[in-house]
């Protein structure tokens, strides 16, 4: 049985991770498996929508990271998993799962995946996307207003009260665990081509 290689891609909100993931997915389609930490936000059925809006979603405790770790381990054993589905418009999981099949290359992405030692140890290749803070906040605003139904005021307030402090406390320090640091993420054509070439080599 072929060894499963896990590539971790971390970086702050709006750094360009999603763009890089989307371009990698376009290159390889179903040849690889992609798993996002965002799928594993904890569910809060016991809270009202207004209460859920006030939670800190940029702290490590917001995620069910233990479940993600167990899922990655199963995928590395060539076993399928049923990952959760999270709805950002209601700040909660929904009552369905998505079956994820194993593949020779698994790409794991998220802002805090290098904050957790077990996740770090599961990654064979660790990539950190490094982008200026002013660029990241603009991308965050555009994404949350257009795709997640947020107001401009709520996005800015969340950024200043939780996103920025959590980035400085947890995300930025985790950069030291990366094997490769990529400026601008998916917008860095040279870095993207090098990573794609590496994945092609692993699949062969």
GIDADA-V646928 format. One record per backbone hydrogen bond with DSSP energy under -1.0 kcal/mol. CO is the residue of the C=O (numbers start at 1). NH is the residue of the N-H. If there is no record, write none. Layout:
# GIDADA-V646928
co: (CO,CO)
nh: (NH,NH)
This chain:
# GIDADA-V646928
co: (5,6,6,7,8,9,10,12,16,16,17,18,19,20,21,22,23,24,25,28,33,35,36,37,38,40,44,48,49,52,59,60,62,63,64,65,66,67,68,69,70,71,72,74,75,81,83,85,87,92,94,98,100,104,105,106,107,108,109,112,116,117,118,120,125,126,126,127,128,130,132,133,134,135,136,137,138,139,140,141,142,143,144,151,152,153,154,155,156,157,158,158,159,162,163,164,165,166,166,167,172,173,174,175,180,182,184,185,187,188,189,190,191,192,193,194,195,196,197,198,199,200)
nh: (106,124,125,108,127,110,129,15,20,186,21,22,23,24,25,26,27,28,29,31,107,109,39,40,41,64,47,52,53,55,62,63,42,65,68,69,70,71,72,73,74,75,76,79,78,100,98,94,92,87,96,83,81,5,33,7,35,9,37,115,120,121,122,123,8,179,180,10,182,184,136,137,138,139,140,141,142,143,144,145,146,147,150,155,156,157,158,159,160,161,162,163,164,166,167,168,169,170,171,172,175,176,177,178,128,130,187,188,189,192,193,194,195,196,197,198,199,200,201,202,203,204)
